[in-house]
Amino acid sequence: FEVYLSTVVGNNERPPANTKYTNDEWYGEIYNFLLFARHTSTQDRLKQLSLQRKASEYRLIEGDLFRVMRGVMKRCVVRSEVASVLEAAHDLEGHWKLRLTLKKLNNVFWPNMTKDTADFIAGCLKCGKHGNAQRTQTASPIIVTDPNELWGVDFVGPFPETILTREEAFRCSWPQLYDHLVQSENSQYQDLNGSLPEGTLRFTHCLVVVDYFSRFVWIFPVIRANCAEVVRCLSWLFGIRGCPVGLYTDPGKHFVGRELQDFLTSRNVLWIPSPTAAHKATGMVEKCIHIMEMHLGFSPFEIDGGYQPPSVVETVVPSARRTAKKKAMKHSNYLIALAKEREEQENAVFGFIAKRERCWDQVRNASSWAKQVSKDRHDMGIRKELNFTDGTMVMLYDGKSAKKQLHPSYRGPFIISGKGGSHGKSYTLKQINGTPIPGTFYGDHLKPFVPRTGHLITSNEEELSLHQNIRAKKGFHKLPQRL
């Protein structure tokens, strides 16, 4: 860097010193005063005295201008040389952060040097693609006040193929469905499995449905993870439990299909997709699935080289029930959802209603307290809350790539096109060429990116991808960064 700097600001082939400094907006007046010892005719007395004070901090040595700072002589860099000097200190020296880059520049000076260096690093595309995701958004707990207000739905699997008949698949929808339907009629069974073909079937996934108020969990074995299976299970569950107000899912292809959307619209159920790649957004159902996977990893029931869904569900459900946090919620999820324990039956109608309302009031209070504690704990980890406006250029966090050593953690840049979701913590994006990107993206997965402008643009700027394929992780380039 020292060798390069000497060639940039001290070589013999540069323009004459008087031309370089006198034509520069930063040093023109100071250089003329030091060289000719006179003021310009347009300056008043106050300006002249101010210029004399500034000039006392500068020295002219062999035609070059130096700034004296704490007894150290620092070479003055003109505006046209700033980009080249910063490129040599940052882009060609390892892409260090601000503090170390400024340390490499300790023998040069120009006005607003620290800000220009910070802006230069912020506009570095290679630096923008690396780094850890920072928590920048406050928590927005999902507030529900009644059962059947909001359900979370997701798939777990794939499991090794398990061969079952339709009757066996119906019986292993345990435990809640079995408790409801021990004395079920054949018509209810046909409603659940009527769309399945006759004979034996190969089940590979489980559909998990959880009520956000009671933490009540339903588990269905399904033959594949697609919209048709979701519609089959939910249409039957709606018949015995009623339709929820909203259905909260991730934006996976098995939930965004037209078949499921038409089904929910026909029953006046609001579909709420979570932000893309924000796994914690659907935390309730994800917690149930996590407990299922944890138990399957330590105590699987293996029969004929595969897992039988009845055994899997029997292994999982006691743990899934614990996601209700009985201690925090004051009651079990079974009591909250059905106003009874499994071993009891309420015979008196008024006693049943009173018990249910008393239970729900306690759950609302306990749930609000628990969510506030969780929110406060989450918000303590936020250094600075960021709110992005339309038109802001951002980088998008890539969780899969971030797990690989020496791979970039971010992709982009992209442009904010609007808000997404009802809490104002998610955003919609578009490509640089204006093409909208499907889905919404949580604010914690975004970080601002400001391209280099003005005197910070170098001759070797990396091109920005005008369009990037989010899934294939590819992009093509058309125009340089100087848009």
N, C-alpha and C positions, 0 to 999 in steps of 0.2 A: 504493500500500500504506500509506503514512504517513497519507493522508487516511482510508482505511478503518479503520485501527487506532485513530485518534482517535475515530471514531464508535462503535467497539465498546467500548473500555475507558475512554473519557473523555467520553461525551455526557451531556447533562443529563436524558435520559429513562430512564437506567438505574435500577435499584433503588438505594436509599440505600447509601452506601458501607459503613456499618457492617454492613448486612445481607449485602452481597455478599461481604465478606471474613470476617465472623464466622461465616457458615455454610459457609465453604470449609474442607475438611479440610487443605489445605496451609498456609494463612495464619491460621486462626482464632486460635490461641494467640498468635502474634506480633502480630497486629493488636490484640487485646484488651490485651496488655501495653503496646504503644506508646500506645494510646489512653487507657487507664485507669491505667497504671503500677501494676498489681497482678497477682499470681499467682492461679491457681485454688487452692481450698482442698485439693484432692486431691493436689497435687504435693508430693513430698518436696524436701529441700534440693538434692539433686543435679540433679533435673529443673529446679528454679528457676534454678540457676546456668547450666545448659545453655541454657535459654530466654533468659536475659539475654545470653549470648554470641551466640546467633543473632539476637536482636533488634537488636544493635548494628550489624548489616549492613543494616538496613532503615530507611527514612525514610517518614514520613507527610506528604504535601504536598496540601493542599486535599481531603482525604478519600481520595486515591489512595495506594496502597502502592508504594514503589520499593525496589529492591535496589541497593546500592552494590557494584560490582565493578570493581576496579582504578581507582577514581576516577570511574567512569562510572555515572550513574543510569539504571537500567533499570526500566521499568514492569512490575509484577507482573501476570501474567495468571492469573485463577482457572480452576479445572478446567472449568467450563462454557463458557468462552470459547476453550479451546485449539483445538477443531476449526475454529471460524470464523477464528481467526488463521492457522492453518496453511493453510486453504483459500485465504485471501487471498494468502499468501506463496508458495504452490506451485501450486495448481490454476488460479488466476487470473493468475499471473505467469510463465507459460511452462513449467511442469513441469521446473524445474531439479533437478539432483541435490542430494545432501545438503549439500555444502560451500557452494554458492551460495545454497541456501535458508536455511541458518543465517546466512549473511551478511546476508540481508534481515531476519532476526529479531534483529539485534544490539542493538536498543533495547528488547527485552522479555525477560522471564525467567519461568520456572516450573520446578519440580523435574523432573528427568529430561528436560530439554528436548531434548537431542541424541537420546536413544533414542526419544522420542515422534515427533520429526521423521523419523527413519529408518524407524520403523514406518509412519508416515503415507505416506511416499513408496513404501515396499514394498507398501502396500495400494492404490496408485493403479492402476486398471485400464488407463488410457491409457499410463502409463509401463511397465507390465508387458508391453504388446504391442510395445514397441520395445526396441532394444538388440541387440548382437551375441551370437551363441551362444558360450559359454565352454566350454573343455575341462575337464570335471569328473570324468571316469572314466579310470582307469588302463587301459592296453592289456591285452588278454587274447588272446595269440597262440593260433592253432589248432595244437595239437600232434598230428602224425600220425607214426607210426613205421613204416608199411608201405605199399606200393602198394595201390591199391583200397580204402583205408580211408575216404577221403572224396573225393567229386567235387563240383566246383562247376559249375553249369549256368546259362546265360543266353542270351538272344537278342540278336543284333545286326541292325540294320536299322530301318526298311525300306529296301531298295535299289530302284532302278528295276526294274520287272518284267522278268525274264529267262525266255525260253521255252526249255525243255529237255524232252527225252523222259526216260522213266524210266531208260534205259540211260545217257544222258549225265549225269543227276543222280547215278547210282551211280559213274561214273568220276571225277566231279569232287569226290568226298569225299576230298580229297587233303590230306596225303601219307600219313598213317598207315594209313588204310583201304586205300589202293591197295597199300602195301607188304605188308600182310597178305594181300591178296586178288588178287594178280596172277594166281595160278592158282586163283582161287575157283571153286567150283561154282555152278551156276545156282540151287541151293536157297538158298544164302546170299544171293544177289541178291534172290530172291523174299522172303526174310525181311525185308529192309530196305525194299523198295519194293512189297511185295505189297498193302499197303493203299491205294496210290496208284492213281488211275484210269488207264486206258490212254490212249495218245496223248501229245500235248505238254502240258506243264504250265507254269504261270506261278509262278516262284519269286521271293519277295520278301524273305526273311529267311535268316539263317544261325543254326544252333544250335551254340553253343560249349560243349564239355565239357572240363574240365581236371582232372587228377588232382593233388590237393594235395601228395602226396609227391614225385612225379617231375616235376611241372609239364608233364606230357605233354598235348598238346592234340589234340582231335578237332573237326572242323568239318563240319557237315552242312548242305547247302542244303535249305530247307523252303518249302512253299507258303504257309504262314501261321504266325503265332505263337500257337499254342494247345496245349491239353493233348494232343490227338490226335497232333500232330506230335512232341511230346516223347516220348510213349509209343512211337511208331513207331521213332524213332531209338534210344532207350535200350534197348528190347527187343532190338534187333539187336546193339547194342554189348555188352549183358550176355551175349549168347550167345557172343561171341568173346573177351571180356576177363573175364567173370565179374561177379557183382554186387558193388558196393561195400558197405561197412558203412553209410555215410550219404551222403545227397545234400543239398548245401547250396545253397539258392536264395534269391532275394528273394521277398517275399510277393505277387508280381504275380498277376493273374487267370489267366495261362496256367500257373501252377504250383500253384494252390490248388484246382483243379477236382477233382471226385470221381473222374474217370477216372484221373488220374495217381495220386491217393492210393490207390485200389484196386490199381493196378498195382504200386506200391512195397510195399504191405502184402502182396500175394501173393508177393513175392520176398524178404520179410523185410528190406527196406531202410528205414532210418530217414530220414524227411524232416525236415530242419532248416531252418526259415525264418529269414531274417535279420530284424532289427528294421525296422520301417517307415521308409522314406526314409533309411536308413543305408547309403548306397552303398559306403562304404569297408569295410563289414562283409564283403562278398563280394569282397574286394580282389583275390584271385588271378584270378578270371575277368574282373573289371572291368579289370584291367591288360592282359589279353590283348585285350579289346575296344578298350581305349584305343589300343593299338598298331595294331590293325587300322584304326580310324578315322583315325589319324594318317597311315598309309600311303595309305589311300584318298583322303585329302584332298590329298596331294601328288603321288601317282603313280598315278592311276586309269587303267585300261585301258578305253577307250570304243569300243564297237562298235555301229554302227547306233543311236547316240543313247542307249545303255544300257550297264550294266555286266554282263559275263558272269561268273557265279560262278566258273568255272574260273580265269579271269584274276585275279579278285579274290582268290581263295584262294592262288594262286601268288604274288601280290604280298604277301600277309599272312603266310604261314606262316614264312618266314625270320625275320621280326620276332617272331612269336608264340613261336618257339623260344627267342628271347633272353630271354623272361620267366622261363626256367628259371634264369637267372643262373649260367651254367656255371662262372664263376670262383668264386662263393661256394659253390656246391653241389659243386664238385670234378669233376663229371661232367655230360655232356649229358643232357637229359631223355630222349632216345631210349635211351641206355645204361641209365639208371636204371630205366625202365619195362620194357625188353625184354632187358636184360643183354647187349646187343650194339650195335655201331655199324651204320649202314646198309650200309656196304661190307663188313662181315665176317659170318662164320657160325661159331659155336662148334660143333664136332663132338663134342667129348668131354663127356659128361654131367657128370662130376665137376668138370671145369674150368669148365663153365658155372655149376654151383651155387656153387663157390668164388668165382668172379668176381662173381656176383650178390650174395652175402652180404657180400663185401668192399666192394663198391660201396655197398650199403645202409647198412653201418656208417659209412662216411665221410659219407654224405649225412645221416644222423641227427645226427652231431656238428656238421657244418657248418650244418645247418638250425637246430639249437638255438642255436648261437652267433649266427647272423644274426638270429633272432627276438628274442633277448635284447637285442642292440644296437638293434634297431628299437623294442623296448618302452621301453628307457631313454631313447631320443631322444624318444619320444612323451610319456613321463611328465614330462619336464622342463618341458613347457608347461602343466602343471596347477598353478594357483594354490591351489586348495582342492578336495579330493575331496568330493563330495556323495553321500550315501546317503539315499534317500527311503524313508519308512515308509508303511505303509498308512494311507489317510485324508488324506495330505498333499495340499494343493492346489497345482497346478503350471500353468505356461504351456508350450505346445508350440511348438517352433520350426517356422516355415513357410518353407522354403528358397526356394520360388518367389516368394512375396510379398516376402521380404527383398531380392531382387535388384532390386526396383522402387524407384525413388527416392521417399522420403517415405511409403512404405507400411509398415504394421506388420510386424515380423519374427516375432511370436509370436501364437498363437491360444489361446483359453481363457477362463477357467481350467477345468481338468479335475481329477479326483481320482485319486490312485494307488490301485489296487485290488490290487496284488500284484507279485511278481517275474516276470520273463520271461526265457527262455533259461537256459542252464546255467552261465553265468559270473557271473550276478548283477549285470550292468551294464545290463540292460534291464528295462522295467517295463510292466505292463498298466495301462490307464486306463479310467475310466468317466466318464460325464457327471455333472453335478451332481445330476440327477434320478435317478441310479443306473443308467442304461442302459449296459451294457458296450460298449466300443469294440473292434472286432476288431484283432488284431495286437499286436505289442509295439513299444515305443519306446525308443530308446537314451537313456541318461542324459544324454549331452552335448546332446541336443535339448530337455531339460527344465530349467526354472528355477523355484524355489519362489515361490509367491504367497501372501501372508498378508492376507486382507481386514481392513479397518479395524474395530476393535471398541471398545467402551466410549466413552470421552470423545473418541476420534478420529473418530467417525462424524459426517459433515456432513449438512446437510439436502438436499444436491444430489448424493448418491451415485449413481454410474452403476449400472444394473442388471446383474446377472450373467446370462449365457445359461444356462438350465437344460439346454438340449440344443443341440448344434451339429453340423451336417452336415460331417464332415471333408472329404469330396470336393467337395461343392458350395460349401463355405466360407460357409454360411449358418447362422443361428441364430434361435431365437425366445425371447422373454422372457415370463416369467409372474410371478415374484415379485421383490421388491426385494432388495437385498443383505443386509438385516437379517434373516437366516434364524434 
